[in-house]
Amino acid sequence: MGGDRSAWAEASAEALERWVAGLGELAGFEGIEWAEYACAGVRHRLARYRHQQSGARFHLVPGAPAFRCGGDPDPYGEVTIQPLLVACAPLSGREWRALGGSASDDELPAGGVSWLEARARLEAAGLRLPREAEWVYFARAGVAGRYWWGGDEFDPGASWHLANAGGGPRPAREHAERRNAFGLIDVTGNVWEWCDDDLDLAMEGSAWQEGDPGKVHRGGSYDTPRRSADLEARAGSDPRATYPDLGVRPVADLPLGAADQGV
């Protein structure tokens, strides 16, 4: 049970701080502060970190012993999610350039990133792409419904999409007050986010399949309709492909065995 979301919800602030302190120094990161976030009646107290190479902010999110992505059919069934560090927002141009990539604007989320480039640059920096089940878990953050803000009604102000983004990406700071329950910004909308997994197109129900099934990306973008913000919506592209509205939100694993520590 060490580190899972239900245990964190019941733990005292002192117990959480002891658990995080027990991790020791996290390679490539420096601790910043603790912060509390709430959305749709779900509340979390999380440790925040700075990734030293990129400067990106990360939140240490709890795991879940038995998580289901949802969907019909469910892509993975019941899976275990370990606690991990998740980037607060899709990497900005400044942060992506610090990892060796190219971007035209410091503040806007980096786009035009292929899966192959993302995986290579992130691994070189001690980061990785999230697995699809991890992405759904941290996007949902314990909130029920089709959307990260809770329920099944679309909130046009919560996610940048085709009807409200103005034809391009937006700085993460514009949604600094619209975070999910893990304190993450733009988990849907703004730019698509690559995941590590293959897209199982037979399960997806898509007729598009020519050779390589492609790699999953989630969340929709400024250039897609609002249905892409549904947490069950899935899409994928050739791992070599680059699109202006396709970026990356990296994660990082905790030290081996950290998830077995008790809260």
C-alpha positions as a Markdown table, in Angstrom:
| # | Residue | x | y | z |
|---|---|---|---|---|
| 1 | Met | 0.0 | 0.0 | 0.0 |
| 2 | Gly | 3.0 | 2.3 | 0.4 |
| 3 | Gly | 2.4 | 5.5 | -1.6 |
| 4 | Asp | -1.0 | 4.7 | -3.0 |
| 5 | Arg | -3.6 | 7.5 | -3.4 |
| 6 | Ser | -6.1 | 6.2 | -0.8 |
| 7 | Ala | -3.3 | 5.9 | 1.8 |
| 8 | Trp | -2.1 | 9.5 | 1.0 |
| 9 | Ala | -5.7 | 10.8 | 1.4 |
| 10 | Glu | -5.8 | 9.5 | 4.9 |
| 11 | Ala | -2.3 | 10.3 | 6.0 |
| 12 | Ser | -1.2 | 13.3 | 8.1 |
| 13 | Ala | 1.0 | 16.0 | 6.7 |
| 14 | Glu | 3.8 | 14.7 | 8.9 |
| 15 | Ala | 3.4 | 11.1 | 7.6 |
| 16 | Leu | 3.6 | 12.3 | 4.0 |
| 17 | Glu | 6.7 | 14.3 | 4.7 |
| 18 | Arg | 8.4 | 11.3 | 6.4 |
| 19 | Trp | 7.5 | 9.2 | 3.4 |
| 20 | Val | 9.0 | 11.7 | 0.9 |
| 21 | Ala | 12.0 | 12.3 | 3.1 |
| 22 | Gly | 12.6 | 8.5 | 3.1 |
| 23 | Leu | 13.2 | 8.7 | -0.7 |
| 24 | Gly | 16.4 | 10.7 | -0.1 |
| 25 | Glu | 17.9 | 12.8 | -2.9 |
| 26 | Leu | 16.2 | 12.2 | -6.2 |
| 27 | Ala | 18.9 | 12.2 | -9.0 |
| 28 | Gly | 18.5 | 15.2 | -11.3 |
| 29 | Phe | 15.9 | 16.9 | -9.1 |
| 30 | Glu | 15.8 | 19.4 | -6.3 |
| 31 | Gly | 12.9 | 19.7 | -3.8 |
| 32 | Ile | 11.0 | 23.0 | -3.8 |
| 33 | Glu | 8.0 | 22.9 | -1.5 |
| 34 | Trp | 4.8 | 21.2 | -0.5 |
| 35 | Ala | 1.5 | 22.4 | -2.0 |
| 36 | Glu | -2.2 | 21.5 | -1.8 |
| 37 | Tyr | -4.5 | 21.1 | -4.8 |
| 38 | Ala | -8.2 | 20.4 | -5.0 |
| 39 | Cys | -10.6 | 19.7 | -7.9 |
| 40 | Ala | -14.2 | 18.4 | -7.9 |
| 41 | Gly | -14.0 | 17.6 | -4.2 |
| 42 | Val | -10.8 | 15.6 | -4.5 |
| 43 | Arg | -7.8 | 17.1 | -2.6 |
| 44 | His | -4.1 | 16.2 | -2.5 |
| 45 | Arg | -1.0 | 17.5 | -0.7 |
| 46 | Leu | 2.0 | 16.9 | -2.9 |
| 47 | Ala | 5.7 | 17.5 | -2.9 |
| 48 | Arg | 7.0 | 19.7 | -5.8 |
| 49 | Tyr | 10.4 | 19.4 | -7.4 |
| 50 | Arg | 12.5 | 21.2 | -10.1 |
| 51 | His | 14.2 | 19.1 | -12.8 |
| 52 | Gln | 17.7 | 20.6 | -12.8 |
| 53 | Gln | 18.5 | 20.2 | -16.5 |
| 54 | Ser | 15.3 | 21.5 | -18.0 |
| 55 | Gly | 14.0 | 23.7 | -15.1 |
| 56 | Ala | 10.6 | 22.0 | -15.4 |
| 57 | Arg | 8.4 | 21.7 | -12.3 |
| 58 | Phe | 7.3 | 18.2 | -11.3 |
| 59 | His | 4.8 | 16.9 | -8.8 |
| 60 | Leu | 5.3 | 13.7 | -6.9 |
| 61 | Val | 1.9 | 11.9 | -7.3 |
| 62 | Pro | 0.8 | 8.8 | -5.4 |
| 63 | Gly | 0.1 | 5.5 | -7.1 |
| 64 | Ala | -2.8 | 3.2 | -7.2 |
| 65 | Pro | -2.8 | -0.6 | -6.6 |
| 66 | Ala | -5.7 | -1.3 | -8.9 |
| 67 | Phe | -6.5 | 1.4 | -11.6 |
| 68 | Arg | -8.6 | 1.1 | -14.7 |
| 69 | Cys | -8.3 | 3.5 | -17.6 |
| 70 | Gly | -11.9 | 3.1 | -18.5 |
| 71 | Gly | -13.2 | 3.0 | -22.1 |
| 72 | Asp | -15.2 | 0.4 | -24.0 |
| 73 | Pro | -13.2 | -1.8 | -24.3 |
| 74 | Asp | -10.8 | -0.8 | -21.5 |
| 75 | Pro | -7.3 | -0.8 | -23.2 |
| 76 | Tyr | -5.5 | -2.4 | -20.3 |
| 77 | Gly | -7.8 | -3.7 | -17.6 |
| 78 | Glu | -6.7 | -3.4 | -14.0 |
| 79 | Val | -3.1 | -2.1 | -13.6 |
| 80 | Thr | -0.9 | -1.0 | -10.8 |
| 81 | Ile | 0.4 | 2.5 | -10.9 |
| 82 | Gln | 3.5 | 3.3 | -8.9 |
| 83 | Pro | 4.1 | 6.7 | -7.4 |
| 84 | Leu | 6.1 | 8.9 | -9.8 |
| 85 | Leu | 7.1 | 12.4 | -10.7 |
| 86 | Val | 5.0 | 14.1 | -13.3 |
| 87 | Ala | 5.7 | 17.4 | -15.1 |
| 88 | Cys | 3.3 | 20.1 | -14.0 |
| 89 | Ala | 2.6 | 21.1 | -17.6 |
| 90 | Pro | 3.7 | 20.0 | -21.1 |
| 91 | Leu | 7.3 | 21.0 | -21.6 |
| 92 | Ser | 7.7 | 24.6 | -22.7 |
| 93 | Gly | 10.0 | 25.7 | -25.5 |
| 94 | Arg | 12.6 | 26.9 | -23.0 |
| 95 | Glu | 12.5 | 23.5 | -21.2 |
| 96 | Trp | 12.6 | 21.5 | -24.4 |
| 97 | Arg | 15.6 | 23.5 | -25.7 |
| 98 | Ala | 17.4 | 22.8 | -22.4 |
| 99 | Leu | 17.1 | 19.1 | -23.3 |
| 100 | Gly | 18.6 | 19.7 | -26.7 |
| 101 | Gly | 15.4 | 20.1 | -28.7 |
| 102 | Ser | 14.3 | 23.0 | -30.9 |
| 103 | Ala | 11.4 | 25.4 | -30.3 |
| 104 | Ser | 10.4 | 28.8 | -31.5 |
| 105 | Asp | 9.0 | 30.3 | -28.3 |
| 106 | Asp | 10.1 | 30.1 | -24.7 |
| 107 | Glu | 6.7 | 30.2 | -23.0 |
| 108 | Leu | 4.5 | 28.2 | -25.4 |
| 109 | Pro | 4.4 | 24.4 | -25.1 |
| 110 | Ala | 7.0 | 22.7 | -27.4 |
| 111 | Gly | 5.3 | 21.1 | -30.4 |
| 112 | Gly | 6.6 | 19.4 | -33.5 |
| 113 | Val | 8.2 | 16.7 | -31.4 |
| 114 | Ser | 8.3 | 13.1 | -32.7 |
| 115 | Trp | 7.9 | 10.1 | -30.4 |
| 116 | Leu | 11.4 | 8.9 | -31.3 |
| 117 | Glu | 13.0 | 12.3 | -30.5 |
| 118 | Ala | 11.0 | 12.7 | -27.3 |
| 119 | Arg | 12.0 | 9.3 | -26.0 |
| 120 | Ala | 15.7 | 9.7 | -26.8 |
| 121 | Arg | 16.0 | 13.2 | -25.3 |
| 122 | Leu | 14.0 | 12.4 | -22.2 |
| 123 | Glu | 16.0 | 9.2 | -21.5 |
| 124 | Ala | 19.2 | 11.1 | -21.8 |
| 125 | Ala | 17.9 | 13.5 | -19.1 |
| 126 | Gly | 16.8 | 10.8 | -16.7 |
| 127 | Leu | 13.1 | 11.2 | -17.7 |
| 128 | Arg | 10.7 | 9.1 | -19.8 |
| 129 | Leu | 7.4 | 9.2 | -21.6 |
| 130 | Pro | 4.4 | 8.1 | -19.4 |
| 131 | Arg | 2.7 | 4.8 | -20.1 |
| 132 | Glu | -0.8 | 5.4 | -21.3 |
| 133 | Ala | -2.4 | 4.0 | -18.1 |
| 134 | Glu | -0.2 | 6.4 | -16.1 |
| 135 | Trp | -1.3 | 9.3 | -18.2 |
| 136 | Val | -5.0 | 8.5 | -17.7 |
| 137 | Tyr | -4.3 | 8.1 | -13.9 |
| 138 | Phe | -2.5 | 11.4 | -13.4 |
| 139 | Ala | -4.9 | 13.3 | -15.7 |
| 140 | Arg | -7.9 | 12.0 | -13.8 |
| 141 | Ala | -6.3 | 12.5 | -10.4 |
| 142 | Gly | -9.0 | 10.6 | -8.6 |
| 143 | Val | -11.9 | 12.6 | -10.0 |
| 144 | Ala | -15.0 | 10.7 | -11.5 |
| 145 | Gly | -16.5 | 11.5 | -14.8 |
| 146 | Arg | -15.5 | 12.0 | -18.4 |
| 147 | Tyr | -13.4 | 15.1 | -17.8 |
| 148 | Trp | -10.6 | 15.9 | -15.4 |
| 149 | Trp | -12.7 | 18.7 | -13.8 |
| 150 | Gly | -15.4 | 16.2 | -12.8 |
| 151 | Gly | -18.6 | 14.9 | -14.3 |
| 152 | Asp | -19.8 | 14.5 | -17.9 |
| 153 | Glu | -20.4 | 18.1 | -18.8 |
| 154 | Phe | -17.9 | 19.9 | -21.0 |
| 155 | Asp | -16.4 | 23.1 | -19.5 |
| 156 | Pro | -15.3 | 25.3 | -22.4 |
| 157 | Gly | -13.0 | 27.3 | -20.2 |
| 158 | Ala | -11.0 | 24.4 | -18.8 |
| 159 | Ser | -9.3 | 23.0 | -21.9 |
| 160 | Trp | -7.8 | 24.8 | -24.9 |
| 161 | His | -9.5 | 23.3 | -28.1 |
| 162 | Leu | -10.5 | 24.3 | -31.6 |
| 163 | Ala | -13.3 | 26.6 | -30.5 |
| 164 | Asn | -11.4 | 28.7 | -27.9 |
| 165 | Ala | -7.7 | 28.5 | -28.4 |
| 166 | Gly | -7.4 | 31.1 | -31.2 |
| 167 | Gly | -5.6 | 28.8 | -33.6 |
| 168 | Gly | -2.5 | 28.2 | -31.7 |
| 169 | Pro | -0.9 | 27.0 | -28.4 |
| 170 | Arg | -1.2 | 29.0 | -25.2 |
| 171 | Pro | 1.2 | 29.5 | -22.3 |
| 172 | Ala | 0.7 | 27.2 | -19.3 |
| 173 | Arg | 0.4 | 30.2 | -17.0 |
| 174 | Glu | -3.0 | 31.1 | -18.6 |
| 175 | His | -4.5 | 28.0 | -16.9 |
| 176 | Ala | -2.5 | 28.3 | -13.7 |
| 177 | Glu | -5.8 | 28.6 | -11.8 |
| 178 | Arg | -7.4 | 25.6 | -13.7 |
| 179 | Arg | -5.4 | 22.7 | -12.4 |
| 180 | Asn | -6.5 | 19.1 | -11.8 |
| 181 | Ala | -6.5 | 17.5 | -8.4 |
| 182 | Phe | -2.8 | 16.7 | -8.7 |
| 183 | Gly | -2.0 | 20.3 | -9.5 |
| 184 | Leu | -1.3 | 19.6 | -13.2 |
| 185 | Ile | -2.0 | 22.2 | -15.9 |
| 186 | Asp | -3.5 | 21.5 | -19.4 |
| 187 | Val | -3.7 | 17.7 | -19.0 |
| 188 | Thr | -6.2 | 18.0 | -21.8 |
| 189 | Gly | -6.1 | 20.6 | -24.6 |
| 190 | Asn | -3.3 | 22.9 | -25.7 |
| 191 | Val | -1.0 | 20.2 | -27.1 |
| 192 | Trp | -1.4 | 16.4 | -27.5 |
| 193 | Glu | 1.0 | 14.5 | -25.2 |
| 194 | Trp | 2.9 | 11.4 | -26.4 |
| 195 | Cys | 2.7 | 8.2 | -24.3 |
| 196 | Asp | 5.1 | 5.3 | -24.5 |
| 197 | Asp | 2.6 | 2.7 | -25.7 |
| 198 | Asp | 1.7 | 1.3 | -29.1 |
| 199 | Leu | -1.8 | 2.2 | -30.2 |
| 200 | Asp | -3.9 | -1.0 | -30.5 |
| 201 | Leu | -6.0 | 0.0 | -33.4 |
| 202 | Ala | -8.1 | -3.1 | -33.3 |
| 203 | Met | -9.1 | -2.2 | -29.7 |
| 204 | Glu | -9.4 | 1.5 | -30.6 |
| 205 | Gly | -11.9 | 0.6 | -33.3 |
| 206 | Ser | -10.2 | 2.7 | -36.0 |
| 207 | Ala | -9.9 | 1.6 | -39.6 |
| 208 | Trp | -6.5 | 3.3 | -39.9 |
| 209 | Gln | -3.8 | 0.7 | -39.9 |
| 210 | Glu | -0.9 | 0.5 | -42.4 |
| 211 | Gly | 2.0 | -1.4 | -41.0 |
| 212 | Asp | 3.2 | 0.1 | -37.7 |
| 213 | Pro | 0.2 | 0.7 | -35.5 |
| 214 | Gly | 1.7 | 4.0 | -34.2 |
| 215 | Lys | 2.2 | 5.4 | -30.8 |
| 216 | Val | -0.4 | 6.7 | -28.4 |
| 217 | His | -1.0 | 10.4 | -27.7 |
| 218 | Arg | -3.6 | 11.7 | -25.4 |
| 219 | Gly | -5.4 | 14.8 | -24.3 |
| 220 | Gly | -6.3 | 16.6 | -27.5 |
| 221 | Ser | -5.0 | 20.0 | -28.6 |
| 222 | Tyr | -5.7 | 23.6 | -29.6 |
| 223 | Asp | -6.5 | 22.2 | -33.1 |
| 224 | Thr | -9.0 | 19.4 | -32.2 |
| 225 | Pro | -12.7 | 19.5 | -31.2 |
| 226 | Arg | -13.7 | 19.3 | -27.6 |
| 227 | Arg | -14.4 | 15.6 | -27.7 |
| 228 | Ser | -10.6 | 15.1 | -27.5 |
| 229 | Ala | -10.7 | 16.3 | -23.9 |
| 230 | Asp | -12.7 | 13.2 | -22.9 |
| 231 | Leu | -10.4 | 11.1 | -20.7 |
| 232 | Glu | -11.4 | 8.0 | -22.7 |
| 233 | Ala | -10.5 | 9.5 | -26.1 |
| 234 | Arg | -7.4 | 7.9 | -27.7 |
| 235 | Ala | -5.3 | 8.8 | -30.7 |
| 236 | Gly | -2.0 | 7.8 | -32.2 |
| 237 | Ser | 0.6 | 8.7 | -34.8 |
| 238 | Asp | 3.7 | 7.3 | -36.6 |
| 239 | Pro | 6.6 | 7.6 | -34.0 |
| 240 | Arg | 8.6 | 9.5 | -36.7 |
| 241 | Ala | 5.8 | 12.0 | -37.2 |
| 242 | Thr | 6.0 | 15.6 | -36.1 |
| 243 | Tyr | 2.9 | 17.9 | -35.7 |
| 244 | Pro | 2.8 | 21.5 | -34.4 |
| 245 | Asp | 0.2 | 20.5 | -31.8 |
| 246 | Leu | 2.0 | 17.4 | -30.5 |
| 247 | Gly | 4.3 | 17.7 | -27.5 |
| 248 | Val | 5.4 | 15.9 | -24.3 |
| 249 | Arg | 4.8 | 15.8 | -20.6 |
| 250 | Pro | 7.6 | 13.7 | -19.1 |
| 251 | Val | 7.6 | 11.6 | -15.9 |
| 252 | Ala | 10.3 | 10.2 | -13.8 |
| 253 | Asp | 10.5 | 7.0 | -11.7 |
| 254 | Leu | 11.2 | 7.0 | -8.0 |
| 255 | Pro | 14.1 | 5.0 | -6.6 |
| 256 | Leu | 13.7 | 1.2 | -6.8 |
| 257 | Gly | 11.7 | 0.0 | -3.8 |
| 258 | Ala | 10.3 | 3.5 | -2.9 |
| 259 | Ala | 6.7 | 2.4 | -3.6 |
| 260 | Asp | 7.0 | -0.3 | -0.9 |
| 261 | Gln | 7.6 | 2.1 | 1.9 |
| 262 | Gly | 4.7 | 2.7 | 4.2 |
| 263 | Val | 3.0 | 6.1 | 4.5 |
